[in-house]
Amino acid sequence: MAEEAQAIVETPPITQISLREILIPADRQRQKVSDAKLAELATSIQSHGLMNPIVLCPVDRVRFPDSPQHIKFQLVAGYRRFLAHAKLRRQTIPATMRDDITDRLEQEEMELDENLLRENLTWQEEIAAK
């Protein structure tokens, strides 16, 4: 019986990133977040810590030319986790950096995958994502 080769998936390191250095694109797929669900997530993070880091990529200065110089990263996945950390008044958040995400389509695909696995998008958000 032949053994199948398994792909080795390298996990990016997790680092603490200042919330002030993160750009939240206004055209993200998830536009509405339930206050009750956000409070629930913040309570969970307060009690158990963040289970999955947010995903960032370097800020696209072409797409966001007017972003302040202290902004170094843009959010790809983890918008609700970001909001929960802000609600808890945390200064930093665990994040993985994805330098390999080079265009908006890749970012949107990752964001959509993230959102569909988490809490359901509204029907308006699902249509806008397509």
TIMI-133502 format. One record per atom (N, C-alpha, C): residue in one letter; x, z, y. Coordinates in steps of 0.05 Angstrom, whole numbers, padded with zeros to 5 digits, always signed. Layout:
# residues N
aXZY;...
This chain:
# residues 130
m+00017+00000-00024;m+00000+00000+00000;m+00018+00000+00025;a+00014-00019+00042;a+00030-00021+00066;a+00021-00001+00087;e+00040+00011+00101;e+00033+00029+00122;e+00029+00014+00148;e+00009+00021+00162;e+00003+00008+00188;e+00020+00022+00209;a+00031+00006+00227;a+00046+00017+00249;a+00027+00029+00269;q+00033+00052+00278;q+00017+00066+00298;q+00030+00064+00325;a+00015+00057+00345;a+00025+00056+00372;a+00030+00084+00383;i+00052+00088+00395;i+00058+00114+00407;i+00049+00113+00436;v+00030+00130+00443;v+00020+00132+00469;v+00035+00154+00484;e+00049+00146+00505;e+00064+00165+00520;e+00045+00179+00541;t+00044+00205+00540;t+00028+00220+00559;t+00043+00225+00584;p+00032+00216+00607;p+00046+00222+00632;p+00048+00252+00637;p+00070+00261+00650;p+00073+00289+00655;p+00051+00298+00675;i+00044+00324+00673;i+00024+00336+00691;i+00040+00351+00712;t+00033+00345+00738;t+00045+00359+00760;t+00024+00370+00779;q+00031+00390+00794;q+00013+00401+00814;q+00016+00385+00839;i-00006+00374+00849;i-00006+00358+00873;i-00024+00371+00894;s-00014+00371+00919;s-00030+00382+00941;s-00055+00366+00945;l-00078+00379+00949;l-00103+00365+00954;l-00101+00348+00979;r-00085+00357+00998;r-00082+00343+01024;r-00068+00316+01021;e-00054+00312+00999;e-00039+00287+00995;e-00055+00266+00980;i-00081+00272+00974;i-00097+00254+00957;i-00119+00241+00974;l-00120+00215+00972;l-00140+00198+00985;l-00163+00194+00965;i-00187+00199+00974;i-00211+00194+00958;i-00223+00168+00969;p-00221+00146+00954;p-00232+00121+00964;p-00262+00123+00969;a-00271+00113+00992;a-00300+00115+00999;a-00317+00097+00981;d-00305+00077+00968;d-00320+00059+00951;d-00319+00067+00922;r-00314+00092+00917;r-00314+00102+00889;r-00341+00098+00877;q-00342+00097+00850;q-00368+00092+00836;q-00387+00115+00839;r-00377+00140+00836;r-00395+00163+00837;r-00399+00170+00866;q-00423+00167+00876;q-00429+00173+00904;q-00443+00200+00907;k-00457+00209+00887;k-00472+00234+00888;k-00462+00253+00867;v-00459+00278+00875;v-00452+00299+00856;v-00471+00322+00860;s-00483+00331+00839;s-00502+00353+00840;s-00488+00378+00848;d-00499+00392+00868;d-00487+00418+00877;d-00487+00438+00854;a-00508+00438+00838;a-00510+00457+00816;a-00488+00451+00795;k-00485+00426+00788;k-00465+00418+00769;k-00437+00423+00779;l-00433+00418+00805;l-00407+00423+00817;l-00400+00453+00817;a-00420+00470+00823;a-00416+00499+00822;a-00410+00508+00793;e-00423+00496+00774;e-00419+00502+00746;e-00390+00494+00738;l-00381+00471+00746;l-00354+00462+00740;l-00333+00480+00754;a-00338+00488+00779;a-00320+00506+00793;a-00318+00533+00779;t-00340+00543+00769;t-00340+00568+00755;t-00324+00566+00729;s-00328+00544+00715;s-00313+00539+00690;s-00283+00538+00696;i-00275+00523+00717;i-00247+00521+00724;i-00236+00548+00732;q-00252+00564+00747;q-00243+00591+00755;q-00238+00608+00731;s-00256+00606+00711;s-00254+00623+00687;s-00233+00613+00667;h-00232+00587+00662;h-00216+00576+00640;h-00193+00558+00649;g-00192+00551+00674;g-00172+00532+00683;g-00182+00504+00680;l-00167+00485+00690;l-00174+00457+00688;l-00166+00446+00661;m-00184+00436+00646;m-00178+00426+00619;m-00165+00399+00619;n-00172+00381+00638;n-00161+00354+00640;n-00152+00349+00668;p-00127+00341+00672;p-00118+00336+00699;p-00132+00311+00711;i-00132+00309+00737;i-00142+00285+00750;i-00121+00263+00747;v-00129+00239+00752;v-00110+00216+00749;v-00107+00204+00777;l-00081+00200+00785;l-00075+00189+00811;l-00057+00164+00807;c-00056+00148+00828;c-00036+00127+00830;c-00026+00127+00859;p-00003+00115+00864;p+00007+00115+00892;p-00014+00102+00910;v-00016+00112+00934;v-00036+00101+00953;v-00029+00072+00959;d-00049+00055+00960;d-00046+00027+00966;d-00047+00023+00996;r-00024+00021+01009;r-00022+00019+01038;r-00034-00007+01049;v-00036-00027+01031;v-00049-00053+01040;v-00079-00048+01041;r-00090-00036+01021;r-00119-00031+01020;r-00127-00009+01040;f-00110+00010+01044;f-00116+00033+01062;f-00095+00035+01083;p-00093+00015+01101;p-00071+00015+01121;p-00073+00037+01141;d-00096+00048+01146;d-00100+00069+01166;d-00098+00097+01154;s-00092+00100+01129;s-00091+00127+01118;s-00066+00141+01129;p-00070+00167+01135;p-00048+00183+01147;p-00023+00183+01129;q+00000+00186+01141;q+00025+00185+01126;q+00028+00208+01105;h+00014+00231+01110;h+00016+00253+01090;h+00001+00246+01064;i-00016+00226+01065;i-00031+00217+01041;i-00012+00200+01024;k-00006+00209+01000;k+00013+00196+00982;k+00000+00183+00958;f-00024+00194+00950;f-00036+00185+00925;f-00065+00179+00930;q-00076+00162+00912;q-00105+00158+00913;q-00117+00165+00886;l-00141+00176+00887;l-00154+00185+00863;l-00164+00161+00846;v-00158+00162+00821;v-00168+00141+00802;v-00190+00154+00785;a-00186+00178+00775;a-00206+00191+00758;a-00205+00221+00763;g-00228+00234+00764;g-00229+00263+00767;g-00242+00272+00793;y-00259+00256+00805;y-00271+00263+00830;y-00285+00290+00830;r-00301+00295+00809;r-00315+00321+00808;r-00296+00344+00805;r-00274+00340+00790;r-00254+00361+00787;r-00240+00366+00814;f-00235+00344+00828;f-00223+00347+00855;f-00241+00364+00873;l-00267+00357+00874;l-00286+00372+00890;l-00288+00401+00882;a-00287+00406+00856;a-00289+00434+00847;a-00265+00450+00856;h-00241+00438+00855;h-00217+00451+00865;h-00219+00457+00894;a-00229+00437+00909;a-00233+00441+00938;a-00253+00464+00943;k-00274+00465+00928;k-00295+00486+00930;k-00282+00513+00925;l-00264+00514+00906;l-00250+00539+00900;l-00228+00546+00920;r-00224+00528+00939;r-00203+00531+00960;r-00175+00532+00949;r-00171+00517+00927;r-00145+00514+00915;r-00129+00494+00932;q-00104+00499+00934;q-00086+00482+00950;q-00075+00458+00934;t-00073+00462+00907;t-00062+00441+00890;t-00080+00437+00866;i-00075+00415+00852;i-00091+00408+00828;i-00073+00395+00808;p-00076+00401+00782;p-00060+00387+00762;p-00068+00357+00761;a-00047+00341+00760;a-00052+00312+00761;a-00031+00297+00744;t-00040+00274+00734;t-00021+00255+00722;t-00019+00231+00740;m+00005+00220+00741;m+00010+00197+00759;m+00010+00172+00741;r-00005+00152+00750;r-00005+00126+00735;r+00006+00104+00754;d+00032+00100+00752;d+00044+00079+00768;d+00038+00051+00757;d+00028+00050+00732;d+00022+00025+00719;d-00005+00013+00728;i-00021+00028+00742;i-00047+00018+00752;i-00041+00004+00779;t-00041-00023+00778;t-00031-00037+00801;t-00053-00052+00817;d-00076-00054+00807;d-00097-00068+00823;d-00124-00053+00821;r-00141-00060+00839;r-00167-00047+00842;r-00184-00049+00817;l-00183-00072+00803;l-00199-00076+00779;l-00191-00055+00757;e-00165-00051+00754;e-00156-00031+00734;e-00166-00003+00742;q-00165+00003+00768;q-00175+00029+00778;q-00205+00032+00772;e-00220+00011+00778;e-00249+00012+00774;e-00256+00015+00744;e-00241+00002+00727;e-00246+00004+00698;e-00241+00033+00688;m-00219+00044+00697;m-00213+00071+00689;m-00233+00091+00701;e-00241+00087+00725;e-00261+00104+00738;e-00288+00102+00723;l-00296+00078+00716;l-00321+00074+00702;l-00320+00088+00674;d-00298+00084+00659;d-00295+00097+00634;d-00298+00128+00637;e-00284+00138+00657;e-00285+00167+00662;e-00314+00176+00668;n-00328+00162+00685;n-00354+00170+00693;n-00374+00168+00670;l-00372+00148+00653;l-00390+00145+00631;l-00386+00166+00610;l-00361+00176+00608;l-00356+00197+00588;l-00364+00225+00599;r-00366+00228+00624;r-00373+00254+00636;r-00403+00256+00640;e-00411+00257+00665;e-00439+00260+00672;e-00450+00233+00679;n-00474+00228+00671;n-00486+00202+00676;n-00486+00194+00705;l-00480+00169+00710;l-00482+00158+00737;l-00512+00153+00742;t-00519+00153+00768;t-00547+00145+00775;t-00549+00115+00769;w-00573+00105+00767;w-00576+00076+00761;w-00565+00059+00783;q-00566+00069+00808;q-00554+00054+00831;q-00524+00053+00828;e-00511+00075+00820;e-00482+00075+00817;e-00474+00057+00794;e-00489+00056+00772;e-00483+00038+00750;e-00484+00009+00758;i-00505+00002+00773;i-00507-00026+00782;i-00484-00033+00801;a-00477-00015+00820;a-00456-00020+00838;a-00429-00023+00824;a-00426-00010+00801;a-00400-00011+00786;a-00396-00037+00772;k-00418-00052+00767;k-00417-00077+00752;k-00408-00100+00768;
